[in-house]
Amino acid sequence: RESLRRTIGSYLPQERSPDERLILVMNAEEAPDGVALVRRLLDDEARDPSVHLALCDGRGYFNKMNWASFNVPVKTTHVLPMIGDDDILTREAFATLRQTCAEDVDGIVLFRFVSPHRFILWDEPRMKMSWISGHCIAVPTRYWPTPFSTRDYPEVDYDWMLAVLARQWAERRVEPKWLDAVLVVARPDALTEAHGWR
């Protein structure tokens, strides 16, 4: 979607360390026009070596997070948060997340997200179905072998997040870090601009 231009635009000014990347995961079979759009954006706007396009096919991947989990080069990164092509990062998102992750390099971080319905998810620091999103989590890649469901349904994010949190607890007896900061905004508009989320 054309909104991806704004997504990339919110990434480029972030304060980043040399090893931080934006990886655009796209299904080339289902969205050939989208792939062409992204190539144009990268040629015309980004010109940034930290922005990468990862193409994948749709076989066996039933939602965007499955695509990412199978196709993003997780061996080259330590922590992986995810955003959609209609989302933007808030101004200090990378710096805030980097600082928080440094407190426990193998820990899961749950941050806040302005949903398309203008609710701020999460509303309180606990797992509640429909009140948390897969765009609210930064997961160390040591947990990424945790599979997603092989079908798409409204709470697939929630179920996967529970499985990842259960793995962290089983391995380390550690709770996730709840970061009371909005790092991602879906479909920014005048209302979110008024709050300074842009």
Residue, then its C-alpha position, 0 to 999 in steps of 0.5 A: r500500500e502507498s502508506l508504506r512510504r510513510t512507514i519507511g519515512s518514520y524509520l529513516p530518521q530514527e537514531r540507529s546503531p550500525d547493525e539495526r535494520l528495517i526488513l520489508v517482508m513481502n509475498a512476491e506471488e500475492a503482491p507483485d504490484g506491491v513489490a514494484l512499489v517497494r522497489r521504487l520507494l527504495d530507489d527514489e527515497a530510502r537509498d539507505p543500506s539498512v533497508h532491505l526487501a525480503l521476498c518470500d512465497g506463500r507456501g505454508y505461510f498463512n499470515k504475515m508473522n509466519w512469513a517473517s518467522f520463516n524468511v527474516p534472516v534471524k541469525t543476523t539479528h538479536v531482537l525482532p519487533m514487527i510493524g505493518d505497512d500502515d504503521i509508523l514508528t514514533r520518534e524515539a522508538f528505536a532509541t527507547l527499545r534499544q535502551t530497554c532491551a539492553e537491560d535484559v538482552d534475552g528478555i521479551v519487551l512489550f510496548r504500547f501501540v495505537s491501534p487503527h481503532r484509536f485504542i492504546l494497546w495495551d490498556e494495562p500491563r497484562m495479557k488480555m485477548s483483543w487488548i494486545s497486538g503482535h505489534c506490541i512485542a519485541v522478541p529475542t530471536r532465540y524464541w522465534p522457532t516458536p511456530f505460529s498457527t498454520r491458519d489465520y484468525p483474529e487472535v493468532d497474534y495473541d496465541w503466538m505471544l502467549a506461546v513465546l512468553a511461556r517459552q521464556w518462563a519455562e527457560r528462564r523463569v522471567e516475566p516480560k518487561w512492560l514498557d509504558a511507551v507508545l512505539v508504534v502507531a497504526r494509520p496516523d491521523a490528526l488525532t495521533e498527531a495532536h498527541g505528538w505520535r508521528 
